[in-house]
Amino acid sequence: MSLADYSASREARLGGIGLLGLLVLGAAAVVWFDVPVERIVTVGFVNRALLAASPIALAAIGGLYAEKSGVFNIGLEGFMIFGAITAAVALYGLGGTDPTQIHLWAAVLLAVVFSVLLTLAYAVLLIRFEADQIVAGLAVWFMGLGFAPFAASLVWGTVRSPGLTRVNYYSLPYLVEIPVVGPILFQQSPFVVVTAVVVVAAWVVLYRTRYGYWIQAAGDNPEALDTAGVNVNRVRYATVVFSGVMAGLGGAVLLAHAGNFIGTGDTMVDGRGWIAIVAYLFGNYNPLGAAAAALLFGGLDMLQVQFQTADIAVSGRLMGLAPYVGVIVVLTVWGKTRMPASVGEPYESEE
């Protein structure tokens, strides 16, 4: 085992011990303060956590792939904003204020297509012209913050859209009647299932296919990959475009779950792109770990609603900070992850 691998393994063990300690402290606090867990962790809470986690997980998978190949896409938040506003405008354009489910799915598809075009330009800027990845990513975020409310104002005369429509849940007869598991697995948003499929497929591609090994080599040892005859920048183009598409899809899914676009403040995306970056760092660049972290943050985000449902008196403003406190705790407890060796470094073939 190399020194780098030993160091990464040691950090992972320490992080796991720290996380376990945090869970033990949490369990002790539950017992000490007599927290009514059965009123908090309900089927409804789990379903809401899955809905909240889906956009974060999608963006995290995309960002993970880009960074694995050596490109840090810090613009995930911006791409999510563009995805949300594009889906909202497309949905309104297709169906007005009374769109159908077909209109909704078409709007999500159009948001994905727009994300492809936008991310292609972004990838060329980063890879062909070797723009600073941090500056370019922040520029996408600022553009999204400005463009989305502006576009909403042009279309609706205000930064908020009217009520449009939400995605319908699927429901499987008989199976949905299974206690606990039934309402979670068999009566759910189809976008939650799409997210689960993307997560599993991303893991398989990254760790069980030749292309996945190319992606990892592009970030860790691009010279060796180039020597093997694989175009490093072509691999990076693909992953950067994929990252933008996943973030755009995440924004569209957020819109589909909410049913309307909100352009006030940091828009309805509200920091989820930044949390997605933390999620894949916490997951140590593993799609399954990133999805688990997204579910953790989604659950923290839904605690405010759950406390109100359970009639537990906790400040709403305080609970609104829960996801961000969770981010700080995760970063503190988990410590460092082993980033790909060539992240942020442009590559030029020796040919």
ChimeraX attribute file (.defattr): number of C-alpha atoms within 10 A of each C-alpha:
attribute: neighborCount
match mode: 1-to-1
recipient: residues
	/A:1	7
	/A:2	7
	/A:3	8
	/A:4	10
	/A:5	11
	/A:6	11
	/A:7	14
	/A:8	17
	/A:9	15
	/A:10	12
	/A:11	17
	/A:12	18
	/A:13	13
	/A:14	15
	/A:15	21
	/A:16	14
	/A:17	14
	/A:18	17
	/A:19	17
	/A:20	13
	/A:21	13
	/A:22	15
	/A:23	12
	/A:24	12
	/A:25	12
	/A:26	12
	/A:27	12
	/A:28	12
	/A:29	12
	/A:30	13
	/A:31	12
	/A:32	9
	/A:33	8
	/A:34	9
	/A:35	13
	/A:36	12
	/A:37	10
	/A:38	8
	/A:39	14
	/A:40	20
	/A:41	14
	/A:42	14
	/A:43	15
	/A:44	15
	/A:45	20
	/A:46	20
	/A:47	20
	/A:48	20
	/A:49	21
	/A:50	25
	/A:51	24
	/A:52	25
	/A:53	29
	/A:54	27
	/A:55	31
	/A:56	38
	/A:57	38
	/A:58	32
	/A:59	35
	/A:60	36
	/A:61	29
	/A:62	30
	/A:63	31
	/A:64	30
	/A:65	30
	/A:66	28
	/A:67	27
	/A:68	28
	/A:69	32
	/A:70	32
	/A:71	27
	/A:72	24
	/A:73	29
	/A:74	23
	/A:75	28
	/A:76	34
	/A:77	34
	/A:78	29
	/A:79	31
	/A:80	36
	/A:81	37
	/A:82	31
	/A:83	34
	/A:84	33
	/A:85	29
	/A:86	29
	/A:87	33
	/A:88	29
	/A:89	22
	/A:90	20
	/A:91	30
	/A:92	24
	/A:93	14
	/A:94	17
	/A:95	17
	/A:96	15
	/A:97	14
	/A:98	13
	/A:99	17
	/A:100	18
	/A:101	16
	/A:102	12
	/A:103	20
	/A:104	27
	/A:105	17
	/A:106	16
	/A:107	26
	/A:108	26
	/A:109	17
	/A:110	20
	/A:111	29
	/A:112	25
	/A:113	17
	/A:114	19
	/A:115	25
	/A:116	20
	/A:117	13
	/A:118	18
	/A:119	23
	/A:120	19
	/A:121	11
	/A:122	23
	/A:123	24
	/A:124	15
	/A:125	15
	/A:126	24
	/A:127	21
	/A:128	14
	/A:129	10
	/A:130	14
	/A:131	17
	/A:132	15
	/A:133	23
	/A:134	14
	/A:135	12
	/A:136	17
	/A:137	22
	/A:138	17
	/A:139	15
	/A:140	23
	/A:141	22
	/A:142	14
	/A:143	15
	/A:144	23
	/A:145	21
	/A:146	15
	/A:147	17
	/A:148	26
	/A:149	25
	/A:150	15
	/A:151	17
	/A:152	21
	/A:153	15
	/A:154	11
	/A:155	15
	/A:156	13
	/A:157	12
	/A:158	16
	/A:159	19
	/A:160	19
	/A:161	22
	/A:162	16
	/A:163	15
	/A:164	21
	/A:165	23
	/A:166	19
	/A:167	19
	/A:168	16
	/A:169	12
	/A:170	12
	/A:171	16
	/A:172	13
	/A:173	10
	/A:174	9
	/A:175	14
	/A:176	17
	/A:177	13
	/A:178	12
	/A:179	10
	/A:180	13
	/A:181	13
	/A:182	18
	/A:183	19
	/A:184	19
	/A:185	18
	/A:186	18
	/A:187	19
	/A:188	21
	/A:189	22
	/A:190	14
	/A:191	22
	/A:192	21
	/A:193	14
	/A:194	12
	/A:195	25
	/A:196	17
	/A:197	12
	/A:198	17
	/A:199	21
	/A:200	14
	/A:201	13
	/A:202	20
	/A:203	19
	/A:204	13
	/A:205	14
	/A:206	20
	/A:207	15
	/A:208	12
	/A:209	11
	/A:210	10
	/A:211	13
	/A:212	20
	/A:213	15
	/A:214	24
	/A:215	27
	/A:216	22
	/A:217	23
	/A:218	31
	/A:219	27
	/A:220	19
	/A:221	18
	/A:222	26
	/A:223	17
	/A:224	13
	/A:225	19
	/A:226	20
	/A:227	13
	/A:228	10
	/A:229	8
	/A:230	15
	/A:231	16
	/A:232	25
	/A:233	21
	/A:234	11
	/A:235	21
	/A:236	26
	/A:237	22
	/A:238	16
	/A:239	25
	/A:240	30
	/A:241	24
	/A:242	22
	/A:243	30
	/A:244	34
	/A:245	29
	/A:246	30
	/A:247	36
	/A:248	37
	/A:249	31
	/A:250	36
	/A:251	36
	/A:252	31
	/A:253	30
	/A:254	29
	/A:255	30
	/A:256	27
	/A:257	18
	/A:258	17
	/A:259	18
	/A:260	24
	/A:261	29
	/A:262	24
	/A:263	26
	/A:264	14
	/A:265	10
	/A:266	15
	/A:267	20
	/A:268	21
	/A:269	27
	/A:270	16
	/A:271	18
	/A:272	30
	/A:273	29
	/A:274	19
	/A:275	25
	/A:276	30
	/A:277	28
	/A:278	22
	/A:279	34
	/A:280	30
	/A:281	25
	/A:282	25
	/A:283	21
	/A:284	20
	/A:285	24
	/A:286	23
	/A:287	28
	/A:288	19
	/A:289	19
	/A:290	28
	/A:291	28
	/A:292	18
	/A:293	26
	/A:294	32
	/A:295	22
	/A:296	19
	/A:297	27
	/A:298	25
	/A:299	24
	/A:300	23
	/A:301	22
	/A:302	23
	/A:303	21
	/A:304	20
	/A:305	17
	/A:306	21
	/A:307	18
	/A:308	14
	/A:309	13
	/A:310	14
	/A:311	11
	/A:312	14
	/A:313	8
	/A:314	11
	/A:315	11
	/A:316	13
	/A:317	9
	/A:318	10
	/A:319	18
	/A:320	16
	/A:321	13
	/A:322	18
	/A:323	21
	/A:324	16
	/A:325	15
	/A:326	16
	/A:327	19
	/A:328	13
	/A:329	14
	/A:330	20
	/A:331	17
	/A:332	13
	/A:333	19
	/A:334	22
	/A:335	15
	/A:336	15
	/A:337	19
	/A:338	15
	/A:339	16
	/A:340	19
	/A:341	16
	/A:342	19
	/A:343	18
	/A:344	20
	/A:345	15
	/A:346	18
	/A:347	18
	/A:348	14
	/A:349	11
	/A:350	7
	/A:351	5
